Amino acid sequence: MIELHMRLKIREAKGQEIRQTLKSLGRMIRARPGCSRYAFYVRARDNNGMVVQAWDGRVALNNYLRSDEHKVLLGAISTLCSGCTVRFRGN
């Protein structure tokens, strides 16, 4: 299992928009083969967030990283966030 953690610094006044985007993307990402977890959290007090994904293996993760869903997620992050850090765990 490989986990992907994305820490987000959400732009002011964009919290609701990123929540809606992450929620709608979640249905599509969870349906992808090999996805065993997709969750996101947004703290209301400071507008920081986190996206957590777990993939059954390297092939499933690589397929997702090339997918339209991932491209949309990256586009939303670049538009609605002022910063993002990514961390992978597992093998």
DOFI-531600 format. One line per 2 residues: number of its first residue (from 1); for each residue x, y, z of C-alpha. Coordinates in Angstrom, 3 decimals. Each point is the difference from the previous one (the first is absolute). Example, Ala and Ser with C-alpha at 12.3 -4.5 7.8 and 13.67 -1.06 7.14 Angstrom:
1 = 12.300,-4.500,7.800; 1.370,3.440,-0.660
This chain:
1 = 0.000,0.000,0.000; 1.193,3.506,-0.868
3 = -1.410,3.071,1.702; -0.002,3.454,-1.536
5 = -0.345,2.960,2.391; -0.488,3.516,-1.361
7 = 0.086,2.897,2.472; -1.804,3.044,-1.349
9 = 0.187,3.681,0.897; -3.338,1.209,-1.339
11 = -0.363,3.584,-1.220; -2.224,2.225,2.078
13 = -3.680,-0.213,-0.967; 0.600,-3.159,-2.094
15 = -0.797,-2.557,2.727; -3.522,-0.762,-1.211
17 = 1.112,-0.298,-3.615; 2.832,-2.435,0.796
19 = -2.369,-2.088,2.163; -2.488,-0.287,-2.866
21 = 2.758,-0.909,-2.467; 1.574,-2.607,2.277
23 = -3.396,-1.520,0.759; -1.002,-0.348,-3.663
25 = 3.432,-1.376,-0.968; -0.209,-2.485,2.850
27 = -2.727,-2.053,-1.628; 2.050,-0.406,-3.178
29 = 3.293,-0.668,1.775; -1.524,-2.606,2.349
31 = -1.414,-1.826,-3.043; 3.468,-0.400,-1.588
33 = 1.489,-3.498,0.148; 2.398,-0.350,2.897
35 = -1.257,2.930,2.079; -0.591,-1.223,3.535
37 = -0.397,3.412,1.646; -0.720,3.604,-0.907
39 = -0.740,2.578,2.675; 0.445,3.721,0.385
41 = -0.071,2.369,2.917; -0.263,3.780,0.098
43 = 0.425,1.858,3.287; -2.381,2.927,0.211
45 = 2.115,1.982,2.475; 3.093,0.377,-2.174
47 = -1.002,-1.280,-3.462; 2.637,-2.726,-0.064
49 = -0.955,-3.301,-1.524; 1.193,-3.489,-0.754
51 = -0.806,-2.587,-2.650; 0.803,-3.607,0.889
53 = -0.053,-2.791,-2.553; 1.013,-3.654,0.278
55 = 0.772,-2.172,-3.017; 0.370,-3.777,-0.158
57 = 3.324,0.199,-1.800; 2.345,1.889,-2.256
59 = -1.863,-0.857,-3.228; -3.325,1.309,1.355
61 = 1.662,3.169,1.304; 1.851,0.635,-3.271
63 = -3.213,-0.464,-1.991; -1.748,2.484,2.271
65 = 2.850,2.532,-0.270; -0.500,-0.027,-3.792
67 = -3.795,0.305,0.256; -2.289,2.924,-0.790
69 = -1.195,-0.036,3.622; 3.516,0.669,1.251
71 = 0.483,2.767,-2.574; -3.217,1.666,1.183
73 = 1.133,-0.330,3.624; 3.342,1.638,-0.807
75 = -1.774,2.787,-1.897; -2.320,0.661,2.934
77 = 2.926,0.066,2.412; 1.990,2.401,-2.166
79 = -3.022,2.312,-0.322; -1.517,-0.181,3.485
81 = 3.083,-0.532,2.164; 3.082,2.050,0.684
83 = 2.151,-3.000,0.830; 0.076,-3.780,0.071
85 = 2.407,-2.608,1.303; -0.157,-3.647,-1.071
87 = 1.219,-3.047,1.888; -0.077,-3.664,-1.010
89 = 0.091,-2.881,2.505; 0.319,-3.678,-0.737
91 = 1.449,-1.970,-2.866
